[in-house]
Amino acid sequence: MLDPVHVHKINLIEVLLEDAELHCPPGRCVEPPPEDEVLDWPEDRIRAYFAQQLAALSLGPSLPGPAGSLPSELPCQAVLPARAISADGGPERHSGGTELPSAAAPRPASGAAETAETAEAAETVETAETAETAAAEATSSVRVPAPASAAATGPAVETGDHTGASSSCGCGGEADGRDAAQDFAEATSATTSTEGGSGGSGSSSGSGGSSGAAQLTETEWQQLFQRWFPGLPASGTATASPRMRVLAFHSSGNAEDMWTSEGTGARRAKSPLLEWCRGRDVELLAVQLPGRAARLREPFLDSAQDFAAQLLPVLAPLLAQRNVPYALVSHSLGCWLAFELLRAARAARLPAPAAWCLSAMPAPDLPEAQRPWRQQRSLGTADFQEEVRGWDVNEVVFSPDMWQMYEPILRADFKLFDEYQMLPSGSSPVAVGRTGGALHDVAVFDDLPITAFYGTRDRRVTPALMEGWQRFTTGPFQLLAVPGNHLWPLNDRDSKAAWLACVVAALQDVAEDTGLSRVGA
C-alpha cells in the first residue's frame, strides 16, 4: 500500500503532466521531475516545476520529438495511478491460485508504463492533426504498402532509409512470390463489405471512417497507421522484413503501451512478449483507440463494429501479405474489438490469423441478461464508480482530479462492450448463440488455435464464461488460469510475466510452423 501522501503527489503529478501535454507548443514536451527527488518535494514545488517547464518551452527554441507527447510514465518507484490499475495502488503480492503451465515459467515482470489520459479537448491547443503532422516529421521514415489506387501500377512503395529496425514499420515486401500490390488489390477489394454489420456501421470520425482502403493514398495510409499504432517505434519490434506480426488490443480505460512499454527507471521490467518479438523479427502492432494520448481530441468509437470499419482499411494491406502470418493478443474489452475485426477481415476475404491469445472477457454471444455488469448509460456518477470498482480499478482513479479525466474515457469504453450486439454473420451457421434476446447464426473461425486466460480472483469474468470462446473455433482451444484479479496485466508483475510467457509459448508454436527458430536457439 502506498503512503497516502505519496498517492496524493502522484495524483497531482499525473494531472499536471496531462495539463502540460495539452499546453505544450507543437513538437515540444515537458521533462518529468527527477525520479529520485520528486516524492520528497512539497506540493508547491511540484506545481512550480511544471509552470517553469511550460514557460521555458513557450519561450525557447523548438526541440526535437513528437508533438504533444510526454514521457510515457513518471519514473517514480511508486506505481502511478494510470488508467486502471490495482485497487491497492501498487503491485499485488499474493500466494496460491492456479499455476500456469511449467512450460511457461515466470520471467522478469513486465511493468508496462501506464500514463493517465484525458478525453477533454482544450480549445487553446493545437489540433490533433497538427500534432500528428509534427510527430510524423520527427519520426523516422517508414515502409508502407502501395494503396489500392496504386496497386495496378506496381508493387509496394518503399520510402525512406530502412537500415534501422526501430525506425521502420515493415509494411512492404512480396507475398509468396507474388506482387504485393496484386495481393492487396485482390484481398482488399471487399474491405467495405460487411459480415453481420462488421465494417458497415462505421463513421468517418477521427480515423478515416469506413470508406475503404481503396480511397487511401500512400500518405493518408501512413498517417492513419501512425495514429493507430503509435507505439511501434518505442516497442523495438519494428523491422523492414517482419517474419510475423502480432496485433494487440488493450482493455478499457487503457492505451497501447500496456503492450509496447517496459517502463523506465525503478519500474522497468522486461516483457517476455517484447523480448520474443525483438529476437525473432516479429512486429508487434498495438492498437491505440481514439480519445486518449495523442488521439485525445478524436471522437470516441460508437461500437465494436465501428472500430472494425475504421481499422480494417489500415490493416488490410498488411493482412494481405500472405507470407507474413499474424496472430492476435487481447485483454478484456480488446477481445470483443479483436473479434469484430476478424469478422470484418473474413468478410473482406483477407487471410485468417494463425493464433489468438485472449483474456478476461466472456464470449461475445453472451446474452445481455447474463452479462456480469450493468450498462453505464443509465448510471449516475456514484453507481458508475461502483461498477468500475468491480473491475478492480485502482481507487486513486476515483479522486476528483483523476475521475474528471477518466470518466469520459471509461464511459466511452464501457459502452463498447456493455451495449455490444453481435450481429448475424451472414455465413453458414456452425454454432448458435443468443444475444439481445434473439437467436443469431455464428460462423466460427476454421482451425484457429485459441488460448484463453482468466484471473483466479476476477470478480466478473469466470472460467465458465471464458469457456464460451471454444464455440468460436474448430481449432484447438485451451483455457489457462492466471493468479490475479481482472487487471493482472497492470497490477501484478509476476502474473503478467508468467501470462506473457504463456502467450509466447502459444505464439512459438505458430512461429515454428512458419519456419521461425525457437527462442534462444
N, C-alpha and C positions, 0 to 999 in steps of 0.2 A: 504494500500500500504506500502510495506516495505521500510525502508530507503535504498537508493542506496548503501551506504557504507556497510550496513549490508548484503545486497544481494551479494555484491562482496565477503565479508568474508565467507558467507555461501557457495557460489560457490567454493571458494578456499578450504574450509574445506572438501567439498564433493570430490573434486579432490584428495586431499591428503589422504582421507580415502580410496578411490579406489586404489591409488598407494600403500598405506600401505597393503591393502588386498593382492595385488599381490606379495609383497616382504616380508611379514611376514614368518618366519620359520614355517614348518608344526606343527600344533597343538597349535599355539600361535596367539595372536591378540593384536592390539593396543587399549589402553583405549582412549575414546574420551576426548577432553578437557572439563574442568568443565563448566557446562551449565550456571552458574551464572556469569561467567567471560569472556568467550571466545569472545563474540561480542565486548568487550571493548579492546581486545588485538590489538596491531598493527600487520600488516601482517607478519613482520619478526619474531615476537614472535610465531605466529601460525606455521610458517614453522619450526622454531627451535624446537617447541614442538614435532612435528611428527618425525623430524630427531632424536631427543633424544630417543623417544619411540622405534623407529626401531633399533637404536644402542643397546639399553638395551636388547631388545628381542633377538638380534643376539648373545649377549654375555652371557645372563643369563640362568638359568635352565629352562627346559620345563615347561609350565603352562598347567593346565587342560583346556579343552574347545575345541570346534570344530575347525578343521584346517581351516586356510584361512578365518575364519569368523570374522566379526567385529560387534559391536553393530548395531542393525538394523536401528538405526537412531541417528543423533546427537541430544542430549537432549537440544536443544535450544528452547526458547519460539517461535521464528520465525518459519514459515513453510519452510521446506527445499525445494530446487529445485530438488526434487527427482522424477524420472520417468516423469510422465506427469501431472503436477498439474496446478492450475488455472492461468489464464493469469495475474492476479494482484499480484501473488507471495504470496498470503495468503488466508485464508478462506473468502469466499464471504459472504456479508451481504446484504440481499435484502428483498423486500416485494412483495406481490402479487403472481400471479401464481396459478395454480390449486392445491388445497389442497389434501393431501392423505386422505383416509377414516378415520373417527374418531375412528374406531376400532384399528387403528394403530397409536395411539398418539405418538408424538415425545418423544424420550428418550434422555439421555445424548449422545452427539455425539460420533461417533467412528472415532477418528483421527488416522487412521492406519499409522504406520511408513512407510515412503517412502524413501528408500535408492537408491542412484544412482548406475547404473550398467554399466559395460563396456563389449564390445564384443571382445576386442582385447586381445589376449593372450601374455604374456611376456615369452620369451624363458628361462629366468633365474629362473623361479619359478617352484615349484613342479607341477606335472601333476594333472589333475582333479581326476584321480584315487587315487593318494596318499592322496589328501585332503579328499576324501570320506572315505578312509580307516581309517584315523585318526579320522574323525568325528564319524564314526561308533564305534570306540573304546571308544570315550568319551561319547557316548550316551548310556543311559540305554538300556538293552536288551529288545527286543520287541517280541511280539507273532505273529507268521506267520503261514499261512496255508501250508500244505504239497504241494509241487509242483506236477505237473501231473505225473512225473516219479515215485513218491512215492505213488500215490493215491491208487494204487491197494493193497498196503501192510498195510494200516491202516488209522486212522483218522488224523486230522490236528496235526501237530507237534507243541509243545509248548516249547519255550526256555526261560530261564531266570526267574527272580522273578517278579511277576506282582502285587505286593502289592500296588504300587504307580500308580495312574491313569495317571499321567503326564509322565510316562516312558514306557507306553505300547501302541502299536498301535491297539490293539484289533482286531486282524485278525483271531482268531481261533474260535472254538466252533462248535456246531451242528446246523443243519438246519432242522426245522420241524421234529425233532426226527430222522432224517436220519444221516448217517455218513457224515461228512463234505467232506471227500475225495471222497465219492460217488457222492455228488452234484458237486464237482469240476470236476471230471472225465467226468460226463455226460454233464454238462453245458458248459465246455470249450473245448470240443472235436472239435468244429468248429471255434476256435478263429482265425485260419488262413484263413478261408473262407472270401469271400467278399460280400458286399452289395453295388452295384453301385460303386465299387472301394474302399470302405472303407476297410482298412486292406490289400489292395492288392498292394498299391504303396509305402509302407513304406520302408525306408532304414534301415540299421543297425547302422547308425551313432549315436554314443553317448549314446543310451539308449536301446540297446538290439535289436533294429530293429523289424521286423515283423516275426521273426522266430517262434513265437507262445509260449504260456505258457508251452507247453509240454516239451520244451527243457531247461527250467529254473530249476536249482537246488534250494534248500531252501536258500542257501547263496546268490546265484545270485538274487533270487526274493527279498530278504531282502535288498540288496544293491540298487536294482532298486527302490524299494518302498521308501527308504530314499532319493534317488535322486529326485524322482518325487514329494514327499510330505515332504520336509524338515521342514515345519512349524508346523507339528502336535504336537511335544512336547511343543513348545512355546505357542501354542493356548490354552493349558489347557483342551483340549477336548478328549485327548487320554484315552481310557478305555479298560480294559480287556474284557468286555462284552457289546459292543455297542448295544443299542436298535434300533438305526437308524444311517444312515450315510448321510452326506451332501457333495457332490462333488462340489468344487468351481473352477471357471475358470476366470483367470484375463484378463484384457484388454491389448492392445498392448503397448509396452514400459514399462510395469509394471511387478510385481512379485507376488508371492503367499501371501506375507504379507499384501497386501491390504485387505485380508480377515482374517488373523490369528493374526495380531498385533493390540493392542490398544494404542500403543505409550508409552512413558515414560516421567517422569518429567512434565513440564508445558503443554506438548502436549498430555498427557494421557487423553483418553476419552473412556468410556466403549462402547462396541459394543452390541447392543441388540441380534444380532445373536450369538455371542460367549457366552453371558450370558445364553441364552436359551439352547444352546448345552451343556454347562457345567452342567446346572441344571437338564438335562433330560437324561444324558448318551448318548448324540448324538455326534458322531465322525465327526469332520469337516476335510475333506481332500481337501486341497487347492493345485491345480496343479501348479508346477513350470516348466515353459518352459525352454528348453536348451538355452544357450547363455547369461545367466545372473546369478548374485550372485555366488553361489558355482558351478554352471554349466556353467560359462562364457567361459570355454575352449572347451565346446562341440559344435559341428556344429549346426547351426540353422536348423529348420524344413524346409522341402521342400514344404509341402502343409498341408491342414487340414486333408486329408486322411492319410498322413504320420504320423501326430500326433496321429490319432486314431490307426493306426497299431502299433505304438511303445507303447502306453499307455495301450491298451487293455489286453495284456498278464499280466501286472502288476495288473490291477484291476479285471480281470476275477475271481480269487479265492474269492474276496470279494463280487462281484456282485452275485456270485453263491450261497451265503448264503441266502437261501430263508426266513429265519426267521428274517433277518435284512434288512428292507426296506431301500431304498436310494432315495434321491432327489438331484436335481441339482440347483445351482445358478450360473449365468454367467453374465458378463458385456462386451458389445461391441464385440471385436474380440472373446472373450471367448464363445460367443453364437454359432458361427459357428463351433468352435472346439468341443463344447459340442454336437452339432447336429451330427457331423460326428462320435463322439464316440458312441452316442446312436445308430446310424445306424449300426456300426460295432458290437456293443453288441447284437443288434437284429439279425444280420446275424449269430452270434455265438450261438443263442438260449439261451442267458442269460436273467434273469428276467428283466422286464421293470421297469423304475423308478416310484415312487409314485407321484412325483410332479416336476415341473420345474419353477423356477423364473428366467426370463431372462430380460435383459435391454439394451437399447440403441444400437440396431443392427437390421437392416431390416431382413425380412425373407430371407433364403438362395437361394430361387428361383428367386430373383430379377434379371431381365435381366441386363447385363453389361451396356447397353446404358442408363438405368435408375438409375444406382448407383450414389449417390451424391458425388463422389470423383473421382480422377484421379489415374491411375496406377503409382506407384512410379518408375517403371523400366526405364521409358523414361525421368524422370525429373532430371534436374540438381539440384545443391545444393539450389540455391535460390528458384526455383519453388517447390522443395520438402519441404523446410521450410514453404513456404506459404501454402502448402497442410496440413502440420502438424498443423499449427496455426488454420486451420479451424476446428480442433477437440478440440479446447480450451486448448491447451497445454500451460503451463507456459512459459512466454517469457524468463525467465532465462535459459531455456534449450538451447536457441539459442546462448548463449555466446560461444566464441570459445572453451574454455576448455570443457564445458559441451557438446557441439554439437559433438566434436570429440568422446566422449564416446557414445552418444545417437544415432547418425546417423546410425551406423550399426545395432543396435537393432531395431530401428524404421523401417528401410527399410526392414529388415527381417520379422518383424511382420506385416507390411503393406502388404507385398507380400502375406501373408496367406489369407487375405480377398480380396485384390484388383485383384488377379489373380485366385480367387477361382472359381471352376466349380463344380456344383452339378451334379454328375453322376447319371445315372438311378439306381433305387433301385433294379430292378430285381424281384420285388414283384408285386402283383396285384395292379393296379392303383386305387387310391382313389381320389387324386387331381392331377391336371396337372399344371406344371409350365414351364416357358421358361427361359433357361439360355444359354448365349453364342449364341443366335440366333436359338437354336434347341430345339424342344419340348422333354420333358422327363417326364416319369411317376414318380409320387412321392407317395410312400407308407407312409401314415400318421401314427401317433402313436395312438393306440387304448386307449381311456379313460384316456389319460394323462392330468391332470389338468395343464394348463399353466397360469401363472400370468406374464404379460409383463409390463414393465415400460419404460417411455420416459421422457426426460428432457424438461421442458417447454421452455427453452432457447437454446436447442440443435440446432445448425445451420446445422446439417447434417441429423439427423435421426428424421423424423416427426412422428406424431401419425399414419398417413395413412400407412407409411412404417411398423410400428410396428404391425399394424392390420393384416399384411400378415401372421403372425405366426399362426393365427387362422386356416389357411388351413392345418396345420400340426398335428392337433389332432381332434379326435372325442369326446374328453372330454371337460370339462368346460374351458372357456377362459375368462380372464378379462384383461383390459388394464387400467393402473393407471398412473397418472401424478406425477412427482417429480419436485418441484421448483428448477431449476438449469440448468447449461449447460451440455454438453456431459459428463464431468468428475466430476459430483457431488459426486461420492464416494471418490474422492481425494481432492476436494477443498471446500466442503460445509458441515460442521459438522452437522448442524441442518437437512439438507436434507438427509444426509447419515443416520442419526439416525432414521428419520421417514421412510425412504425407508427400512432399515433393520428391523424395527418394522413390516412393511407390509410383508416382507419376512417371518418373524417369524409367523405372523398370518396365512399365507398360509401353512407353514410347520406344524403349530399346528393342522390344520385340518387333515393332513395326520397322525400326531402323535396320535391323538385321535382314528383314525381308527385302529391303530396298538396297542392300549392299553396304550399309554403313557398318564400320567395325565396332566392336564392343568398347564401351568407355574404358579407358585405361590400357587398352591393348596396344 
